[in-house]
Amino acid sequence: MRDKLFSKKNNLTNFKFNKSVADVFDDMVKRSVPGYQSMLELIGLSVREYGKDNTNYFDLGASTGASSLALGLNNIHINNNIIAIDNSKEMTKKCKKNLQNKIDNISVICADIQDIKITNATVTVLNLTLQFIEPSKRQKLIDNIYKGLNSKGVLIIFEKIHFDNKIKQEQITKLHLDFKLANGYSKLEIGAKRKALENILITDTKKTHCNRLKKAGFKNITCCFQYLNFASFLAVK
Ligand SMILES: C[S@@+](CC[C@H](N)C(=O)[O-])C[C@H]1O[C@@H](n2cnc3c(N)ncnc32)[C@H](O)[C@@H]1O
């Protein structure tokens, strides 16, 4: 369904992952996140490379299930469980509906990713989700993921980022605005969504991400992809 959520002036409320968002999420994410499709491809490559037989793959903040689908369709290993977690009931409902008949080794769970136990994991995905966790709690979450990963397991993070340099920040923000305009959003919609996401989506710099991963204990950390103000990180235990 086409995302028209912010096309009316009266929709200037706080952003929530409710039914209205779940219904248009797939269209929203494609038209507003540069590199989203490449990120899904990267998840596919990573599960082939880092997945192992008899282990778990976690998709944290799974939304409608695109990352889980990338994990499932590209998996070349045997006896794996894909565990997709989201704390939005509407998202988990949609995720189950989208993935039924497509992957059979998946459990979709409605829970807070900060409360779950990660065990026997070789691949864990945090795709556009860490940015919605309270900044003071992000290190604990990454530490928990690290503990639950097997040796040589991978954490894949994709996030909106910001830049310390003011000019760089302005230049890239302007190009991101152009990206959304080119994808059919109006200036009114873009402004309204930005307002609704204020204090809800809180970005970090690349340096903050890398330092956090290092602090958790990850041995090899690479920023392996960036398109404007969106970047992905591969962290191998
Ligand atoms: C931008 S979406 C993620 C997109 C998705 N990973 C993908 O690949 O398309 C962020 C998701 O994180 C979920 N979320 C935010 N905070 C969460 C938390 N503490 N626990 C579980 N899910 C959370 C939201 O409900 C939302 O569905």
The ligand as a Gaussian input file, in Angstrom:
#p B3LYP/6-31G(d) Opt

LIG

0 1
 C       12.502000       0.687000      10.932000
 S       11.798000      -0.720000      11.573000
 C       12.935000      -2.026000      11.189000
 C       12.914000      -2.493000       9.760000
 C       13.207000      -3.967000       9.567000
 N       14.282000      -4.436000      10.378000
 C       13.482000      -4.315000       8.112000
 O       14.444000      -5.034000       7.834000
 O       12.703000      -3.897000       7.257000
 C       12.062000      -0.671000      13.304000
 C       11.295000      -1.771000      14.020000
 O       11.848000      -1.937000      15.316000
 C       10.793000      -2.222000      16.220000
 N       11.256000      -1.897000      17.559000
 C       11.620000      -0.685000      18.053000
 N       12.019000      -0.799000      19.330000
 C       11.914000      -2.119000      19.651000
 C       12.174000      -2.875000      20.828000
 N       12.635000      -2.294000      21.922000
 N       11.951000      -4.202000      20.804000
 C       11.480000      -4.810000      19.678000
 N       11.223000      -4.147000      18.539000
 C       11.433000      -2.819000      18.527000
 C        9.628000      -1.385000      15.721000
 O        8.377000      -1.860000      16.173000
 C        9.799000      -1.486000      14.206000
 O        9.023000      -2.498000      13.650000

